[in-house]
Amino acid sequence: MTTHQARVVWRGGKEDLRAHTVEVASQTFAGSSQPELGGDPAKADPEELFVASLSACHMLWFLDFARRERLRVRAYDDAAEGEMDGERFTRVTLRPHVEVEPEPADGLLGDLHRRAHEACFIANSVRCPVEVEAR
């Protein structure tokens, strides 16, 4: 059993009534709500953080499984996207693009993404489908 903590602090403000800070580990960053709900688009909203957490979890498992296969990941870039119906997430799509060396055997990258998806704690905890479209 593990425990994970985050701190969210709201102090109120005239320019953005939804402005808050999010403190995770030793990092603090600015948050707001979705621009469609009156938030500041320059600040992270909870929905973006949700999508980012799914993407990061998948990536970290992928990197671990690639290391176990003795592949050197040179780059990893995911253009993740979450869709909502106005009340809840209906789907999150991860679109990771990975550069590795040496050249992997046919099907290995797909297998690593499948394994990473199955291992991701966050994907295993959500109700909406999380799809991986590796490119």
C-alpha angles and dihedrals in degrees: 000000000000133000124218125195139197131169124216118191127190120188101167127240140192099235096050117015089189096053116127140148127244118210118197121167104323095331128099124189138172121261137185137157128278113294087239087063095047098272130138111265090208090066129069116257125207092252092056090047090052092053091044092052091054091048094048093047092051091047094051092051091046091052090049094050092045090053090051088055089050093245119146110222107213096179140002123189125172124189094195120185133189125202124207131189093211095273107043144003111276096184143352119207121199115201105186121182112196133188115199140169138245098037105264125233116264111284096010096111091049090049091050090052091048091050092046091051092050091049098045108116093204097048087050090054103052131084099217122079116265111204128192118212101180114195 
